[in-house]
């Protein structure tokens, strides 16, 4: 290559680099008029976002749903995906959009999305769904519609699933079968019927791509009896072990309220197979009030309570070893199906034309979680509150005092290499509020490990020094005084684990 060509290449690289940096800085800045947590400690800076391709792996998935029904526009939000810091994206394949004429597949729309996502370093988790009304008994193409059930439609479904896996198996290694099959406008979607579509589809996937990871069930709202029947059928057919994940969606107003129900679901799954994991496949909260916009409409949501809800759900899932998907990257303009208005659960505000207007506060809050909590951290599994500091504690266990009888969610993490720690703390008693009602509390952590502790507000990403006058160490006990706690997550973390 001659010098002139080298200069052209270098200039092109620099333009691309600084254009990327400018876009990155633009996206990371979220203007918000929402109230902020008041912290009296010295301000150190803001958590620095990590690009998705800077993170090897993490617990997080970001929803890019409804593109199969043209309710959102991938091209309008694609530039926001990498700066969010989440590598795995959830996509819906769209049988009815791909096969509009029997036997003819038009993959152009999905090729564009998957090729672009992979080029950006993202990892598609691709759902095979919904039905296709061009076939008699082919089911519907929207949420809650029936599954394919006629002989002709099921053969066509098999052909479509086969063609999809063959086409994308070099770019996609994670699949999901159907979406919320226990919902429906009829009595057809029984556990037996949904199990049957799961079985025939996973057989196709595993034949063509033996090492593929497959998620099944995609349960809309947790129905333990339904799930039990579904698991039993798969176990009896010797198919349950083929699945890597069983996914569930459970929209509850208090994101911490269903933790016990999720554990019951896990216990039922373990009864049939101890290796298949649970995955929370779709959850989010609105950024404003109003019925007709989907789940959780009966509350006066704001961008602040949305951000609290999403981050509490993410960190609660992490604290229970459940992979966690955020619904969704952008607002969704529904034009058909059971929802008729703009579903405003997006991290990005959009209008009815699917144009992105701006990032919401929740975009920044989710970005903060993603930038800190990757798989370089390991969960402390044995962590419990205590009223007595002078207790014998196993080497790998933690006990803590919290200075209140009110309920708090407290989870702990340790860096795999340095062994420094992070604790997540929030008030979990109710629905996230639109104000910041702060309690000033004292904490002690038995078997804590900090060199320089800092406080992080997850909602804003602000990092504060915990002054030496507010913390002390007595042997293996770390004491913290006057820590502000509210119904959004805060962190007490070693400074080395926070990039700001």
SEDREN-445923 format. One record per residue (C-alpha): x, y, z; residue in one letter. Coordinates in steps of 0.1 Angstrom, whole numbers, plus 5000, padded with zeros to 4 digits. Example, Ala and Ser with C-alpha at 12.3 -4.5 7.8 and 13.67 -1.06 7.14 Angstrom:
SEDREN-445923
512349555078a
513749895071s
end
This chain:
SEDREN-445923
500050005000x
501550344990x
501650645014x
498750824998x
496550515003x
497750475039x
496850845046x
493350785032x
492850475053x
494150655084x
491850955079x
488950725074x
489750535106x
490050865126x
486750995112x
485050665121x
486650665156x
485751015165x
482250975150x
481750675172x
483050855203x
480751155195x
477750925192x
478850735224x
479051065244x
475751185229x
473950875239x
475450845274x
474051195282x
470451175293x
468751495302x
466051445328x
463951665350x
463251375374x
464251425411x
467651285421x
468851115452x
470351365476x
473851245488x
475951455512x
479151275504x
481851415481x
480951365444x
483651185424x
482151155389x
479750955367x
479850575359x
481550545326x
479450335301x
480950025286x
480249945250x
478549605245x
481549475225x
483849565255x
481949305276x
482648935272x
479448815289x
476948925314x
473448845328x
471649085305x
469449075274x
467849375257x
464549335240x
464249425203x
460749285200x
457849335175x
459949405145x
458149105129x
454949305130x
456449645121x
455549805155x
459149925159x
461950025135x
465349865141x
467150125120x
465850405142x
467450265173x
470350045162x
472950315171x
471750305207x
472349925212x
476149905215x
476450205239x
473850045262x
476349775271x
474249465266x
475449215240x
472448985237x
469349105219x
465948935218x
464348925183x
461148775170x
461348585137x
457948645122x
456648355102x
453748555088x
456048845077x
458448605060x
456048375042x
453248585027x
452948344997x
452847975005x
456247815001x
458048144994x
460248305020x
461348665019x
464148695044x
465349045034x
463849215064x
465348975089x
468748945071x
469149315074x
468649315112x
470649005120x
473549095098x
473749445112x
473449325148x
476249065143x
478449325126x
478149545157x
479249255180x
475749185193x
474348825198x
470848765185x
468548545206x
465948465179x
462448355186x
460548135161x
456948265161x
453948345156x
451348165135x
450548225098x
446948295087x
447648215050x
447347845061x
443947715073x
444447635110x
447747825109x
447148035140x
447448405143x
450348655138x
449848845171x
450248795208x
447548575222x
446548435188x
446248055183x
449147825175x
449147635142x
447147315145x
446047175112x
448146915095x
448947155066x
449847435089x
452047225111x
453947095081x
454347455069x
455647545104x
458147265103x
459347385069x
459647745081x
461547655113x
463847435092x
464547715067x
465147965094x
467647755114x
469447665082x
469748025071x
470948175104x
472747895122x
476148055113x
475048385131x
472548265157x
473248005183x
470348085207x
466648025199x
463348065216x
460147875207x
456948085205x
455948365228x
453548345258x
451848035245x
449648005276x
447848325265x
445148295239x
441648385227x
440548025228x
441047705248x
443547565223x
446747675240x
446847395267x
450047275282x
449846965260x
449447175229x
452247425237x
454447135247x
453846965213x
454947275193x
458047305216x
458946945210x
458546935172x
460547265170x
463447175192x
463846845173x
464247055142x
466747295158x
468847025174x
469046815142x
470347115122x
472347275150x
473247025177x
475047285199x
472347545198x
470947675230x
467147665231x
464647835254x
461147695257x
457747765271x
458048155273x
455348165300x
453248475301x
452548535338x
453648255361x
451047975363x
452647705384x
450047435375x
450447505338x
454247495340x
454147165360x
452047005333x
454247135306x
457447015323x
455946665329x
455046625293x
458546715281x
460046485307x
457846195298x
458746245261x
462446265271x
462746615256x
463146845287x
466946785289x
467346925254x
466347275266x
468947515281x
466347755295x
462747785304x
461648145300x
458948325319x
457448675318x
455748805349x
454749175350x
454149275386x
453849625400x
456449575427x
459449415408x
460449235440x
457049085447x
457348775427x
460748645439x
459148365459x
456848265430x
459948245407x
461648025433x
458547795433x
458747775395x
462447685398x
461647415423x
459047265400x
461447265371x
464147105393x
461746825401x
461946725365x
465446835355x
468046995377x
470247135348x
467747335328x
467747695339x
465147965343x
465448275322x
463348595327x
462648655290x
460648975289x
459949245316x
459749615318x
457749905332x
456050205315x
457450555317x
453950715320x
450450625331x
447550495310x
445550185303x
445550025268x
449350035266x
450049685278x
450949545313x
451149755344x
448850035332x
447150105365x
449750325381x
451050685377x
454450585363x
457150845354x
460650805340x
461950785375x
459750505387x
460350325354x
464150345359x
463750215395x
461549925383x
463849815356x
467049825376x
465349655407x
464149385384x
467549335368x
469449335401x
466849115418x
467148865390x
470948875393x
470648815430x
468648495423x
470848365395x
468248435368x
469248565334x
467348885328x
465849055297x
464749415297x
461649505277x
462349695256x
464849915238x
462250155223x
458550245227x
456350025205x
453650165182x
451049895181x
448749915152x
446949585156x
446249315182x
445149355218x
447049675224x
446149985204x
448250265218x
451950335221x
453450095246x
455850325265x
458050065282x
460950155260x
464350285272x
464150525243x
461150755237x
459650715202x
456550855185x
453750685165x
455950695134x
458650495153x
461050775152x
463450785183x
463051115201x
465551075230x
466850835256x
464850815288x
466250815323x
465950435323x
468350405294x
471050555315x
470150355346x
470250025327x
473450135311x
474950185346x
473949835357x
475349685325x
478649865328x
479349735364x
477749395366x
479349155341x
480648805347x
483848925363x
481748935394x
480548635413x
477448635435x
477948585472x
475348305477x
475548285515x
474448635526x
471948695554x
470948975578x
471848945615x
471249135646x
474549035662x
477949135649x
479848895670x
478848575652x
480948295636x
480748315599x
482148075573x
484948205551x
482848245520x
479748375538x
478648725546x
476348855574x
475149215576x
473249445599x
471049705583x
469949945611x
466249915604x
463349665607x
461949765573x
462449535544x
465549595522x
466849395493x
470549335499x
472749125475x
476549085475x
479149025448x
482848955448x
485349025420x
486748685408x
490348805407x
490749085432x
488148955457x
486849315463x
483149345469x
479949525458x
476649525477x
473349635461x
470749785484x
467249925480x
463949945498x
461849665483x
458549705502x
456449865474x
455949985439x
458750215429x
457650575437x
458050895417x
459851065446x
462950985465x
462050915502x
465450865517x
466250685549x
469750735565x
470950395577x
473950225593x
475249895579x
477849645590x
479249365568x
480849065584x
483448925560x
483349245540x
486249335517x
486949695507x
490049905502x
488350235493x
484550215495x
482350435474x
478650485470x
476950465436x
473450575428x
472350335400x
469550555387x
471850845378x
475150675377x
476750925401x
479650805422x
480350945457x
483250895481x
482350745514x
484350965538x
486650795563x
484450945590x
481550735577x
483250395576x
485550185597x
487049835599x
487149605629x
488849285620x
486649125593x
483749365600x
483149685579x
480949945595x
479150215574x
477350515589x
474750745575x
474150575542x
471250715521x
468850435511x
465650465490x
463450255466x
466050275439x
469250065440x
472450205455x
475850035457x
478450015484x
481349915463x
485149905463x
486350195442x
488449965421x
485349805407x
483750125394x
485050305363x
483950665363x
end
